[in-house]
Amino acid sequence: MDFAFDARTEELRKRLLAFMDEHVHPAEAVAEEQRAALDSPWRTPPVVEELKAAARERGLWNLFLPDSEHGAGLTNLQYAPLAEITGRSPQLAPTATNCAAPDTGNMEVLAQFGSPEQRERWLKPLLAGEIRSAFAMTEPEVASSDATNIETRIRREGDEYVVTGRKWYISGAMNPDCAVFIVMGKTDPDAEDVRRRQSMVLVPRDTPGVEIRRAMKVYGYEDHWHGGHAEVLFHDVRVPVSNLIGEEGGGFAIAQARLGPGRIHHCMRLIGMAERAIELMCRRAGSRVAFGRPLAEQGVVREWIADARVAVEQLRLLVLKTAWLMDTVGNRGAHTEIQAIKIAVPRTVVDILDRAVQLHGAGGVSQDFPLAELWASARTLRLADGPDEVHQRSLARRELKRFARP
């Protein structure tokens, strides 16, 4: 078995690591200061635009898109180690390289299912990093982990669709640069096949009837870096029929196509977050003394660090296997592995971050280290893109089916 990265991946890794050391990590404190001085915490700090320009100059742009017409033309296996690197600074690096969710998933949807007009109006500026976008699916009144429960109504009236509903935790919607929503709702509530009841439409943010009601907090944090997680109301919002993505009744299938790559991208970045945590643990353990000995000489601390290293190596191999399968047999063929990483990676990384917080004591829960915010982000990913239990249910069903009696 050859575990080495190919030449292109290795070259991009070196370039991206240098970019992180020279530009991204030094910009973290600058971005915090700039954001605090802005008239709105949801605006993008100026240093982010500088990072984006620097990334483009270095060819570190749109790395996630396998379509060479729109992106870098990398496979999932090639992109995996690059996404891991950006995960070490999730507030800045994904945005700097135009590889941040939810824009990545929305770009993939438009590239795969959008009409030529939709791609020209929305995909083109998204690829250029000129605008941001949001994906409006989750609703407060229903268990949105089962997408067939979605109640937002998309009703056709002549040459228009009328969108009525309430969404929440709509990532990116608080950012003034968010120009468009992809909204999932029911076009045919009575369709016999429950998976053919939903559709997706493009709703420009400035359309009359779109109300950004409030920013939702995540474990007490307002996620300014990703444009917040908003509660959004759609009051009889009218858009042209041409804003339909794909076909009526195709929303569920599009959502599944969108979530597959999104899930593995999150897991790739989570490994980078874990690596950042291990680095911080080692530096802290070597610099602090408790009860007459450096923390690095305390047995329990060594166990935490050793266990974290073992866990990260296991997770990375599983993610790389999943990426390889997605490249070779497609997302459907990699279904089991996609679910496995979605269960294992966030859960394990949360545990690693928790130990890192513990090692840092009061500093671990403060704003002086990134650990508390990273923990909140990782813990949230045990819910985003489907909670653990949904993936466990589906994965167990597949395993049981293999051994069912004929």
N, C-alpha and C positions, 0 to 999 in steps of 0.2 A: 504494500500500500504506500502511495506517495502522498505525504501530508504537506509538501511544500507548495507555496503559492506560485502561480505562473509568473512569467516575467512582467507582464503588464500590471498585475495586481501588486507585485512587490515594488515596482517603480512608483505606483500611485500611493502605496502605503508610506514609502519614504517621503514623498512629497507632502502628503497629508500630515504626517507626524511633525515634519519641520514647520508646516503652517500652524499647527496647534501650538508648538513651543514658541514660535516667533511672534504669533499674532493673537491666537484665540485666548490662551491662558492669561497673557498680560492684559487682555481687554476685559476680563471678567470684572475686576474691580472698577475699571473705567465705566463700564456699562451700568453698574449699580449706581455710581455717582451721577451719571447723566440721567438715568431714569428718575431718580429722586428729584432732579431739578426740572423735569419737564412739567408742562401745565396739565398733562394727563398721564397717569402711570401706564396707560395702555399704548401710548405712542412708542415707536421703536427708537431706542437710543441711537444717536448719530453714528457711534462707533460701529454699529452693526452694518450700516451701509458701507463703511470703509472695509470691513471684513469681507463683505460680499464682493466688492470690487477686487480685493486682493485674491480671493478664491478664484474668481473668473480668470484673472491674469495667469494663475497657475494651473488652469485646466481642471480645477476641482469644483465642478459645477454640474448639477443634475446627474449625479453619479448613480442614482437609484433606478433610472429608466433603462430597461434593456433594449429599447428601440433606439438605434443609433441615429435615426432621423431627428429625435427629440432630445435624447440624453447621451450618456457616455457609451451606451451600447454594451454595458457590462452584464454578465450573468449574475444570478443570485449568489453563486459561490464566490465570484470575484468581488461583489459588493459587500459581502458579509464582514470581512476584516476592516473595511473602510468605515462602515456604519458603526462598528465597535469602537473605532478610534474617536469618532464624533460623539459617541455616548459618554466619553469622559468629561465633556462639557456640554450637556444636553440643552442648556439655556441658550448657547450661542452657536456652537459648531454646526448643528443641522441647518439652522437658518442661514448661516454664513455660506454654506455650500448649496443652498436651495434644495435641501433634502429633508425638510421638516414636515411632520404631520401637522394638520390634516391635508396640507397642500399636495404632498406626495400622492396620497390615495386619490385625491380629486383629479390630479393631472393624469394618473393612470386611467381613471374612468373616462375622462375626456379623450385621451389618446386612443382608447380601445372602443368606446361606444359613442363618442360625440360625433355630431354631424360636421361637415367641413365649416359651416358657418359658426358653430359652437367652438370649434377648435381655434378658428381665427379670432373670435372675440374674447375667449376666456383662456384657452390653453396657451396661446402665444404669450400674453403678458405674464401668466403664471410661470412659464418656462424662463422668462427673462427676469423673474423676481421683481416685477414692477407692481404687482398686486398680491394680496393674500386671499384665502377662501376659507369656507367652513362647510362641514358636512352635518346636516340636520336630520338626525334619525331618532335619538333617544328621547323618550317622553316621560314626564313625572307620574302620569295617571295609570300607566300600565307597566307590566314587567317587560321591558324592552329587550331583555336578553332573548326573548322569543319574538323575533321580528314580525311574525304574523299578527302580533297584538297591536301593532302601530295603528293609532286612530286618526292621525291627521288626514284630512280629506282633501283630495285633489279632484275637483269636479270640473268637467268640461262644459263650457257654455259657448257655443259657436266656435270662434277662432281663438278662444282663450281658455286657460285653465284657471280655476279659482282655488286658492290654497287657504285652508282654514285649520288651525291647530296650534298646539303649544309644545314646544321642545325645550329641553334643558341640557346642560353640560355640552353645549355646542362650542367645541374648541375653536379658538381664534376669532370668535365673533365680536369680541370687545375691541379688537385692534381696528383703528380707523382705516387701515389699508385693506381690510377685508371687504372685497368688492362684490362677492357673489356667494350664494349658498347653493349647495346641492341638497334638495329637500326630498325626503322619502315619505310617501303617504299613499293612501288607498284611492285608486281610481275606479275599482270595481269591488265594493265590499261584499257582493253576493256571488262572486266567482266560485265555482265548485272546488277548484284547486286553490287552497288558501295561499299558496305561494305565487299565484298569478293575480293577486288582488292589489299589489303594490306597484307603484311607478316612481320614477325620479324626475324632478324638474329643476331647472336652473332658475333661481330667483335672485336678481340683482339686489344688493343691500338697500339701495335707495328707492326701491319700489314702494309706492304707497301701501300702507297696511302692515309693513314690517316693523315690529316694535322690539327693540333690544331692551328687555325689562330690567335685568340686573346681572351682575357678575356672580357666579357661584363660587364659593370657596371650596378648596380641596384640602382637608385636614387643617383648616385654619389659614391656608395660604391662598392668596389671589395670584393665579399663575400669569403674571404680567408678560413673561418672556414668550409665551405661546399665544398671546392675545386673549387670555382669559378663557373661561368656560361659562358661556352666557345662557340665561333663560331667554328664549325668543318666542314671541307670539306672532302668528300670521293671521291677520284680521281680513278675511276675504281678499287676499292678495291676488291680483290678476297679472298673469304673464301670457305671452303668445304661445300658441300650441307648438310652435317651433322650438320652444324651450324644453320640450320633452326629451329626455336622454334615452336613446334606443327606442323601444316600443312600449306601448301600454301593457302593463302586467309584467314587465321585465325587471322591475325594481329589485325584487328579492335576488334574482340571479346576478344582477350587477353588484349588489351589496356583497354577495359571497365572493365574487371575483375581486372586489376591492379589498376585502378583509384578509384574504390569504397572504398577499405580500405585506400588508400592513402589520400583521401579527409577527411575521419573521423579522421585519425591520425593527419593531419594538424590542424583540428579543436580542437582536444584534447590538443595539444601543445599550440595553440593560447590562450586557457583559462588560461593556466599556465603563459603565457606572460602577460595577463591582470591582473592576481593576483600579479605578480611582479610589474606591474605599480601601482596598488592600494597601495601596501606596500610602494613603493617609494614616492607616493603622500602623504601618511599619515606621513611618517617620515619627509618629506620636510615641510609639513604644520605645524608640531609641532616644527620645529627648526628655522623657518625664521619669521622675523617681518617686516611688511610693514605698513606704515601710522599709527604707534603707536600700532598696534595689531598683534599678531601672525596670520599667514595665516590661521591657523586652526579655527580662530574665524571669518574669512571673510565668509559672507553668500554664495557667489558664489562658494567658494572652498568646502564648505560643500555640496552644491548641486552636484558638480562634483563627489565627493567621494560617496555620497549616490546613485546617478544615476549609477555609475560604479558598485557598489555592486549589485544593483537590476539587472542590465544587465547581469552580470556574472552568477548570480544564475539562471536566465532564460536560458541562453545559455547552462549551464552545464546540466540542466534537459533535454533540447532538444537533446544534444549530447548523454546523457546516454540512452534516449529513442531510439535513432537511433541505438546505439550499441546493445541494447537489441533486437531490431527488426532484425538486421543483424544476430544475433545469433539464433533467433527463426524462422524467415521466410525467411532468406537469403537476399542477397544484392538486388535482384530484388524486393522482397517484401518491402524493406526499401528504395526504390528508391526516393519516395517523400521526406522522412525525410533526406536522404543524400543530396539531392539538397537544402533542406531548411537550413541545417546547413552550407552548403558551401556558401550560400547567406548571412546568418545572422551573422555568427561568425566572419569572417574576417572584414566585414564592421563595426561591433560594436566594435571589439577590436581596430581597427584603430582609432575610435573616442575616446576610453578610453586612448589610448597611446597619442593621440593628446592633450587631456586635461592634461595628466601628463607632457608632454613637456612644455605646457603653464605654468603650475604651477612651473616648475623648471627654467623658464626664460631662460637666455642665457645658463645656464648649461644644459638645456634640449636638446639643439641642438649640444652640445659638445661631445667630446669623453670621458669625465669624468663620464658620466652616460650611461647606455645601452639603453636609451629610443629612441634616434634617429635611431639607428640601428634596434631596435625592430620594430619601426614604419615602416621603409623601408621594413623589412621582411614581416610584416603583410599586408601592402598595396600591395605588390607583389602577395600575395596569393589571392587577388581579381582577379588576372589574371591566376595564375597557376592552373593546373587541371581543366581548363575551366573558362572563365570569368563569372561574375555575370549574365550578360545578357543571356548567353546560358542556365544557370540553370533556370533563371526566365521564359524563353521562354518554356522550357520543362515542368516546374512545372505548369505554367498557362494552357498549353495545356491539361494536365491531369485533372486539376480542371474543365476546361470548358467541357471536355468530360463527366464528371460525370453528368452534368446538360443539356447536349444536348438533344434536342427533338428527339424522335425516328423516 
